[in-house]
Amino acid sequence: MTPGAGDDHGLVERKNDKKEELGELIKRLELGQVPDDEIRRLIRVELDERLRWGYSRSFEQQTADVVAFTHSLREMRIAEEVGTLDEKMYEAPNSFTKLMHGNTIKESSCYFEDDSVTLDEAEIAMLDLHCERSQIKDGHRVLDLGCGHGALTMHVARKYKNCHVTGMTNSVSQKEYIEEQCKINKMTNVDIILADIATHEMEDIYDRVVAIGLIEHMKNYELLLRKISKWMAPDGLLFIDYLCHKFFAYNFEPLHEDGSFLEFFFEAGTFTILSANLLLYFQDDVTIVNHWTLSGRHMSRSQELWLKNIDDNAEAVKKIMVSHTGSEEAAAKQFNYWRGLNLLGIELFGYGNGEEWMTSQVLFKKKS
């Protein structure tokens, strides 16, 4: 045997053992065989490691890494393939989404002034904050990118009767849901476009463009913001709300080549964790007007209440998932996936009392 060959063989065996253990863990997660306390502990272990990865460098190096990350994004497409993510998250049955979220089906962070605020109240509070910070006025033409089930689209349409609101989604079921709700509520100032923002082109111009929980799924922000700027009126404003870490920016990928159980939630590379200030490096076609951050406690609390809604309606959720997937096994996987995803959100955004991972909100104007 050549020198070192035994060591190499042992290393390969250890890697294979770790991958096998990871595969077994993910199977147990799918089957709901891992207790919540253990899932949360495993999540915290991963988060601790991510922070050691980030904080092991000087702030000088952290800044250089963020800049290098922005350069790498400029070499990519606007968005990578996210078919698996779409199937899991954005084509979940509407009946399930209604059970998990509050009345407006706001699928991004809500705003809790204190612990007495209900989920429905917190949804409205954040929607109002979005309207205030994006400076929407009655009579504006508003474009809601990645509109989801239309929480903000319909909120703006109700609040500002003379606004015309266009929502854009790549989900057929979301489009159908919003159009049905608009018909029921006799809302005639809403249009919904079924389109992929990465490839969609149009001549329409808007006074306000909003993007809530969208850009975490994008990559090349230079191309994305250039595209959006073409849809903005000369005096138009763009408001973007996104999840972030306060200092680090990275692709949601394992730190080790043998993988991570967090891939149960997001396929590696499909989700981007921005730093709070990352978009400020992409002012080629838009210029910053204002910038805010919100404690991660708001998102953590949102996830807590979404999880409670799932657990309080567990039997109904399971029936919905069986009907949606066609099998008990696939339904169980979906049920456990959503529970686990909420546990991840609770721990991620609750870490350090909400002072590590949080929400960033940026207001841009079109560059003259």
N, C-alpha and C positions, 0 to 999 in steps of 0.2 A: 504494500500500500504506500502510495506517495505521501510525503510529509504534508500534514494538514488535511488529507482526504477524509480522515475519520471525523475531524472537527466539522468539516463542511457537511458531511452526511448527518451528523448529529444536529446541526443547525437546521437543515432541511426537515428533519423529523420533528423538531420542536415547532417549526413554522406550520407544518402540516397538522400537528396536534392542536395548535392554537386555532387554526381555521376550522378544524373539526369541532372543537369546543364552541366556537362562535356559531357555527351552523346549528348545533344542538340548542344553543341558547335562543336563537331566532325562531327555531321550530317551537320551543316552549312558549315564547312570547306570542306566536301566532295562535297557539292553543289556549292561551290564557292561564298557563301553569306557573307563571312567575308572579309572586305576590307584589302588590304595589310598593311596599316598603323596599323590597329588593330592587325593583325597577328604578326607583328614585335614587337608591344608593349607587347603583351602577351608572346612572346619569351623572350624579355628582362626581364620581370618580373620573369620568370622561371630561367633565367641565374643569375639574382641578388640573387635569393634565393639559388641557387647552390653555389655561391661564399660565401654567408653568412654561409652556411653549412660548407664549407671548411676552410674559414679564421677565423671562430670563435674559432678555436683551436690554440694552440701554434705550432711553427714549429716542436718542439720536438714531439708533439702528431701527427702532420701531417706525419712525417717520420714513426712513429710507425704504423700509419694507413696504409700507403703504404706497409710496410713490412707485416702487417697482411693480406692485400689484396692479396699479392703475395702468401702467404701460402694458402689462400682460393682457389686460382686458381689452385694450385698444386693438390688439391683434386678433381678437376673436369675433365670431358672429354676434349679432344682437342677442340671440338666444340659442342655447343648446337644445338638444332633443329632450323633451320632458313628457313623453307619452305616458310613462309609468306613473308619474306624478299626477298628470291630468286624470288618469283613470281612477286613481285612489282618492284624490282630493276634490277635483272640480266636476266630476261626473257622479258624485255621490247623490243618491236619490233626494229630491226636494223634501219629501216627508221626513227623512232623517235630519236634514239640515235645519228644518223648522223646529224639531224637537231639541236639538243641541243648542241652538243659538236663541237669542231673545226675539222679541216680536218683529224687529226690523231685519233680522237675519244678517246682522253685521258680522262679517267673518274675520275682521281684523280687530286690533286692540280697542277696547272700550275705555272710558275715562271715569275713574272713581274718585270723587272728591274726598270721600271717607268711607269707612266700612259699612255704613248704613245704606249706601246707595245700592239699589237693585240693578240687576243686569239690564233690564229694559231702560231704566233711567240712565245708566252708564253708556248705553249705545247712543241714545239721543244726545247726551252731553258731548261725546266725541264727534258725532256728526255736526253738531253746532260749532264745535271748535274748528273742524275742517272748513266749514263755511266762513267762519270769521277770519281764519288765517289765510285762506285763499282769496279773501276779499271779494266774495261773490255779491253782486248787487242785482236787484230785480231788473229784468230785461236783458241780462247777459245770455249769450250762447255759451253753454257749458258742455265740455267733453269729459266724461268719466271713463278713464282707461282702466281696463281690468275690473269692470264694475261688479263682478260677482253676482249675487242675487238682487242687486239694485238698491241696497240700503241707502247709499249716498245719492244715487240717481233720483230715487223717488222722494227722498227727504228734501233735496233742493227743489224738485218740481212742486212739492206741496208748499214749501216755505216761501218760494219766490214764484208767484203765479204767472208772472210775465217772462220768466226764464224759459228757454227751450233747452232741454237736457238730452244729450246723446250719450248713451252708454255703449261701451265696446267690450265684448266678451268673445272668447273662442269656444264657449260651451253652449251647445244647443239647448240643453235643459234649463240653463240659467236665462237665456234669451226668452224661451217660452214662458218661464215663470214670471219674469218681469212684465212681459206683454199681457199676460193673463191678469196680473194684479192691476195694471194700468187700466185695463178694460173694466174690471170690477169697480174700481174707484173713479172711473170716468176722468182719467188723467190723459189729456190730449197733447200735453207739452213734452212728451218723452218719445224718443226713437232709440231703438237698440240695433247696433251693427254687430253681425256675427263675423268676426275677423281675427286673424293672428296679427298682432301689432308688429311683429318682426318683419312681415311681408306686406302689410296693408299700405296702400297708397290712396290718397284722396285730395281733392282740391278745397274741401271745406275749411273754414277759418272760425276759430272760437275765441271768445273773450277770456275765458278761464278754462284751463285744462287741469284736471286733478288725477293723480295716480296713487291709489292707496293699496299697499301690500302687493305691488306689481313688480317693482324692479329687483326684488330679491331673486326673482326667477329669470332675470336678464343677465347679460354679460357685458357687451360692448356699449357702455353708457355714452361714449362719444357719438356713435351712430344713432343710438336711441334718442338722445336729446336733440340731435340734428333733425331727425325725422319729426319729432314732436314740435320743434320750433317752427316748422313749416305750417303747422296747423294753428299757430297762435296769431291773433290779430297784432298789429304793430304795437299796441299798448296792452297786449294780453299778458296774463300771468300764469305761471305753472306752479302748482303745489304738489309736492311729493312727500308721502309718508312711508317710512320703511323701517324695518327692524335692523338692529345693528349692535356691534360692540363699541364701547366708547373710544377705544384706541385701535383695535386690530381690524384688519380686513382679510378675509380668506374664503376660499371655496369650502363648502361643507363636504370635507373629505377626511378619511381616517388619517391620523398622525403616523400610523404604522402600516407597513405593507401587508400585514396579516389581517387588516381590516378592523372594523368597529361595529358593535351591535347597533349603533345609531343608524347604520345603513338600513335597519328595519323601518325607519321612518322616512328617510330621504336617500334615494340612490346617489352615490358619490358623484359630486360635481354638478348636480342639478340645482343646487340652492347656493346662493351667495350670501355670506355674512359681510355686510359692509361695515366700515368704521363710521362713526357718527358724522365725520366731515368728508367722507370719500367723494361725494358728488361735487364738492367744491373744487376738485381737480378737473372737472369736466365742464368748464365754462367757455367752450369754444363758440357755442351758438346761443347760449343763455347766460344771464348774469344774476348773481345772488342778490336778493332783496332782503331776506330775513332767514334766520335759522333758529330752531328750537329743539330741545330734547325733552323727552318725558321719561320718568322713572320706569324701569321694567316692571315695577309693582303693578301697573295698570294692566299689562298683558298677562302677567302671572295670575292676577285675580280673575281676569276674563276666562283664562283656561280652567281655573278652579271651578267656576260656575258652569262652564260648558261640560266639564267632566261630571259635575253633579247632575246636570240635566240628562246625560247619558245614563248614569246609574239609577236615577229616579224613574227612568222610562226604559229600563233594560229590556223587559219582555217585548215592548212595542218596537224598540230598536232592532232586536234580533229578528222579529217577524218581517220588518221592512227589509233587512239585509238578506234574508232568505229569499224573499220575493224578488229582490234586485239581482242577486247573484245566481239563484237557481239551485243552490245546495247549502246544506247545513255547514259543511266544512268551510266553504268560501265565505259564508256569512259570519262564522266565528272569527275568521281572520280579519275581516273588515271591522267587526265590533272591537276586537282587541287592538287593532291598528289605531283606531280613533281614540280609544282610552289611553293607549301608550303615547300617542302624539300629544294629548293634553297633559299627561304627566311630564313629558319632556318640556313643554312650554312653561308649566308651573315652576319647574326647577331651573330652567335656563334663565328666565326673566325674573325669577325671584332671588337668584343668586346674589349674595352680598347686598341684600335688601334692595335689589333693583338697580344697583349702581355699577354693574358690569355690562350686561346685555340689556338693551332698552329700545326706545323708539326715537327716531330722528325725523324732523319735519323741516323741509326746505322750500322756500318761496323764491322762484326765479322770474325774471322778466326777459323778454326777447331782446337779444343783443342787436343794437342798432348799427 
